[in-house]
Each structure stands twice: as structure tokens, then as C-alpha cells.
């Protein structure tokens, strides 16, 4: 498998091989964002891509939203669409090197874009980045793919195995509002950082 490094993703954006980009905030995350009440939440979107979810959050008055991507081009695209967005909240770096703490991390295809060998490290890093009682909310694929990824799929038991050390599963259920090509293949997850994870 080709190494999924910065150069790989830069090439995908430069050649516009971005089939994951649907051009708007996904239905599951839009619905979740619409239920959020605390505008002061500090939110991270890792592997943000063009980040239509961040655009939605910012338009609703969530001002402490941080975008992270390993390559600069999608962050530039976002900044051009949202010139008033604070530049210091755009982070071009490796997720596993990022420093900070957040109340909420939104997951939109990032986990499924990583080499599956990194899934345990992903869960550990998410735990590190979240404040006490912090949450992960978002979408994972609930299927396996015939074609070698990314994206990479999985199943509920597999995902629970990765997360159970650090998180309590609040919700992990099929999405009812996926786009048509992904209908039946997506899970909405809501995980809360467990107090036991500090031990």
C-alpha cells in the first residue's frame, strides 16, 4: 500500500482526486451540530479537508473552532471561502503531533482515511486531545471495501475494541441521513471520554 503521507494527500488535492468531498456539511454532522447549544465549546476537526462542517459551525456563532490537516491546500481553500475566520485556528500539521485540548472533536472520514495500523494510536491521541468529559462525534464507515483504501472500513465490534479503553460509547448506530451513495454504510458515533482513561 502506498504510504499515506503528506505528499500523498497533497497530490490528491492537486489532481482533484477528492471523491470524499461532497461539497457541503454531511447530513449526520449537520444534524448533530444543529443540536449543540454551548457556543463556547472548543472544537477540533482533524483531517478537516475543505471543512464545510467548520463553515457551518462558524456561521452559527461557534468561534473557537480549530481545523487541522496535514496538507495546506484545503486550509487555503477554506480561508478563501471564509476570509474572516481566525488564521491562528488553521493548523497545517500531522494529527499525531498536534498539541492542544478540546471539548469536542468532530470526525468526518479522517479515521477511515488513516492506515488501519494507526487506529490504536488514533484512539490514544484522541484521548490526549480531549478535556475531561470531552466527546468525539462523527461518522465512520460500517462496511468493508473491496478496493484497497483509503477509505478503510470496519465494523461496530472492531471500533468498540479500539475505543473502549478511553471512551464510553454514547451512540454508535447506522446513520439515517447519509447521502445516497453512502446510505446503509455509515455509522454515527458519539463517544465520551471516560474518567477511567486518566488512570
C-alpha positions in Angstrom: 0.0 0.0 0.0 1.2 3.5 -0.9 2.4 5.5 2.2 -0.4 7.8 3.2 1.9 10.7 4.0 1.8 14.5 3.4 2.9 14.1 -0.2 0.2 11.5 -0.9 -2.6 13.9 0.3 -1.1 16.9 -1.4 -1.1 15.0 -4.7 -4.7 14.0 -4.2 -5.8 17.6 -3.7 -3.6 18.9 -6.6 -5.1 16.4 -9.0 -8.6 16.9 -7.6 -8.9 13.2 -6.7 -11.1 14.0 -3.7 -14.1 11.7 -4.0 -14.7 12.0 -0.3 -15.5 15.7 -0.7 -19.3 16.1 -1.1 -19.2 19.9 -1.3 -21.3 20.6 1.9 -21.6 19.6 5.5 -22.7 15.9 5.8 -26.2 15.2 6.9 -25.2 13.4 10.1 -22.8 16.1 11.3 -25.2 18.9 10.3 -27.9 17.3 12.4 -25.5 17.0 15.3 -24.2 20.5 15.0 -27.8 21.8 14.9 -28.3 20.3 18.4 -25.3 21.9 20.0 -26.1 24.8 22.4 -22.9 25.8 24.0 -21.3 28.3 21.6 -18.2 28.5 23.8 -17.2 24.9 23.0 -13.6 24.5 21.8 -13.9 22.2 18.8 -11.3 20.4 16.7 -11.8 19.0 13.2 -8.8 16.7 12.3 -8.2 15.8 8.7 -10.6 18.6 8.0 -10.2 18.8 4.2 -12.3 21.6 2.8 -14.3 21.5 6.1 -17.8 22.5 5.3 -18.7 21.5 8.9 -16.4 24.2 10.2 -18.1 26.7 7.9 -21.5 25.7 9.3 -20.2 25.9 12.9 -18.7 29.4 12.3 -21.9 30.7 10.7 -23.8 29.6 13.8 -21.6 31.5 16.2 -19.1 28.8 17.3 -15.9 30.9 17.3 -13.5 28.5 18.9 -13.3 26.0 16.0 -9.9 24.6 15.0 -9.1 23.0 11.7 -6.2 20.6 11.2 -4.9 19.0 8.1 -1.6 17.5 7.0 -1.6 19.5 3.8 -2.0 23.2 3.2 -4.3 23.3 0.1 -7.6 22.5 1.8 -6.9 25.0 4.5 -6.2 27.6 1.9 -9.5 26.7 0.2 -11.3 27.2 3.5 -9.6 30.5 4.2 -10.5 31.8 0.8 -14.2 30.9 1.4 -14.1 32.3 4.9 -11.8 35.3 5.0 -12.9 36.4 8.5 -12.0 33.1 10.1 -9.1 33.4 12.5 -5.9 32.3 10.7 -4.4 31.0 14.0 -7.1 28.4 14.2 -6.0 26.8 11.0 -3.3 24.1 11.7 -1.3 22.5 9.0 0.4 19.6 10.7 0.3 15.9 11.5 -2.6 15.0 13.7 -0.3 12.8 15.9 2.0 15.8 16.6 -0.8 18.3 17.4 -0.9 19.9 20.8 -4.0 21.3 22.5 -7.1 20.3 24.4 -10.7 20.4 23.2 -14.2 19.9 24.4 -15.4 18.3 21.2 -13.7 16.6 18.2 -15.7 16.1 15.0 -14.9 13.1 12.9 -15.8 13.2 9.2 -13.9 10.5 7.3 -10.5 11.2 9.0 -10.3 7.9 10.9 -11.2 6.0 7.7 -8.5 7.8 5.7 -5.7 6.7 8.1 -3.8 3.5 7.7 -5.6 0.9 9.9 -2.4 0.2 11.6 -2.8 3.7 13.3 -6.2 3.1 14.8 -5.0 2.3 18.2 -2.7 5.3 18.1 -5.7 7.4 16.9 -7.7 6.4 20.0 -4.8 7.2 22.3 -4.3 10.6 20.7 -8.0 11.5 20.8 -8.0 10.8 24.5 -5.0 13.0 24.9 -6.6 15.9 23.0 -9.9 15.9 24.8 -10.7 17.7 28.0 -12.3 15.8 30.9 -15.8 14.6 29.7 -14.9 15.7 26.1 -16.6 14.0 23.2 -15.9 12.6 19.7 -18.8 12.9 17.3 -19.0 12.0 13.7 -19.2 9.3 11.1 -17.3 6.1 10.4 -17.9 3.5 7.6 -19.9 0.5 8.6 -18.7 -1.8 5.8 -15.6 -3.2 4.2 -14.4 -2.1 0.8 -13.3 -4.5 -2.0 -10.9 -1.9 -3.3 -7.8 -1.2 -1.2 -8.2 2.1 0.7 -8.3 4.8 1.6 -11.1 4.9 2.7 -10.9 1.9 5.0 -14.0 0.5 6.6 -14.7 -1.6 9.7 -17.5 -2.8 12.0 -19.0 -1.8 15.3 -17.2 -4.6 17.3 -13.9 -3.5 15.8 -14.4 0.2 16.6 -15.6 -0.6 20.1 -12.4 -2.6 20.7 -10.3 0.4 19.7 -12.2 3.0 21.8 -13.3 1.1 24.9 -10.0 1.8 26.8 -10.6 5.5 26.8 -14.3 6.2 25.9 -17.8 5.4 26.9 -20.0 4.8 23.8 -23.0 7.1 24.0 -24.1 6.2 20.5 -22.9 4.0 17.6 -25.7 3.4 15.2 -26.5 3.5 11.5 -26.9 6.9 10.0 -30.4 7.8 8.8 -29.4 10.8 6.8 -26.4 9.8 4.7 -26.0 10.9 1.1 -27.4 8.3 -1.3 -24.1 6.7 -2.4 -23.3 6.0 1.3 -26.7 5.0 2.5 -26.5 2.0 4.7 -22.8 2.1 5.0 -22.3 4.8 7.7 -22.3 4.8 11.5 -22.9 7.9 13.6 -20.7 7.7 16.7 -20.8 9.7 19.9 -18.1 8.8 22.4 -17.5 10.4 25.7 -14.1 10.5 27.4 -14.1 8.1 30.3 -12.9 9.1 33.8 -11.1 5.8 33.9 -9.0 6.8 30.9 -6.9 9.0 33.2 -5.5 6.0 35.1 
